[in-house]
Amino acid sequence: MNLVSELQSILSEEQVTDNQAVLENHSRDEGYQPPHPPDVVVFPVNKEDVIKVLRFANRHRIPVVPFGLGSSLEGHVIAYRGGISLDFQMMNRVLTVQPDDFLVRVQPGVTRTQLNRELKKYGLFYPVDPGADATFGGMAATNASGTTSVRYGVTRDQIRSLEVVLADGTVIRTGGDAAKSSSGYHLTGLFVGSEGTLGIFTEITLRVYGIPEAIAAARAAFPDVKNAVNTAIAILSEEFRSPGWNWWTPLRSNKSTHLVKPIIRNSPPSSWSSTVTRRACKKTLILPRKSPQDRSVKNFGSRRIPKPRTACGKPAITWPMPLSTITPSGKRCQRMFVSPYPA
């Protein structure tokens, strides 16, 4: 069977390709897993195209792997058994915005920055920032999170409902617009994080938030990891309105551990510098910004705090852990990284 010609007969020639450069682009993500190209790449433009491809693939027992931007680290977009890579870059529309309900409905190819540009006119924004400008299909598939998850939660917490195409082409809807529901299984939570193994998302309904009045970024230097962890715990217990933080310990220096913390505020920046923070840290730098949509906030993060890298030069994979375990775990983690920061 000529897979390309068969798929072109049910879609169109422009939507199906086995070009080697395109196959190579869909053979990897940004993680460590060895690459493997699919047999063909398909670009659906609507739900009906996805249904046709999955029914065809189910009939002929051909594996299908959904693909967003390939910015993930999990390896779930790699077609290790060949088959069809389903690229959603053409399904990139913001379908509806419901500002009074703080909800938005998007196609899986919409990216985070694309959505936030659309939401800005309503005074809203989507808060979960995994670090890459990922698509919402990929973020939902991996239950993506980031530093702002400390305040807003992970992707699963933002998704109200999903439209999913199952392996045989059946379309189901999970969840609804209401925040509260106790009827039936929580299928939305089951599909989020399934990495494309249970079904393919064609619509995602997300919860969004009002843009805060202002945002600031602060950097504090601590004598050791323990003091940094204790300060983070104290900040949470004092209910500071912080979306999250990052910290690192420069390997070339035993003098300090740095805690980098964006702060959402409706009060002067000085209010963040609490007595516990001033006691524990050696130096605090607070940089006020106009709003979380200000690109300079992101630039501050990328300029001052480059991503940690492992000894082989690849981006370091991050993992979550309870605050109370960071002090002992952090000492072991330090050996795995090559510090990009000056002593």
Secondary structure as UniProt FT lines:
FT   HELIX           3..10
FT   HELIX           13..15
FT   STRAND          16..17
FT   HELIX           20..25
FT   STRAND          40..42
FT   HELIX           47..60
FT   STRAND          64..67
FT   TURN            76..77
FT   TURN            80..81
FT   STRAND          84..87
FT   TURN            89..90
FT   STRAND          94..98
FT   TURN            99..102
FT   STRAND          103..106
FT   TURN            108..109
FT   HELIX           112..119
FT   HELIX           120..122
FT   STRAND          124..125
FT   HELIX           136..142
FT   TURN            147..148
FT   HELIX           149..152
FT   HELIX           155..158
FT   STRAND          159..165
FT   TURN            167..168
FT   STRAND          171..175
FT   HELIX           187..191
FT   TURN            192..193
FT   TURN            195..196
FT   STRAND          200..207
FT   STRAND          209..210
FT   STRAND          214..222
FT   HELIX           225..237
FT   TURN            238..239
FT   STRAND          246..248
FT   TURN            251..252
FT   STRAND          257..265
FT   HELIX           269..272
FT   HELIX           275..280
FT   STRAND          283..289
FT   TURN            292..293
FT   HELIX           295..304
FT   STRAND          309..310
FT   TURN            311..312
FT   HELIX           323..325
FT   HELIX           326..334
FT   TURN            335..336
FT   STRAND          337..338
//
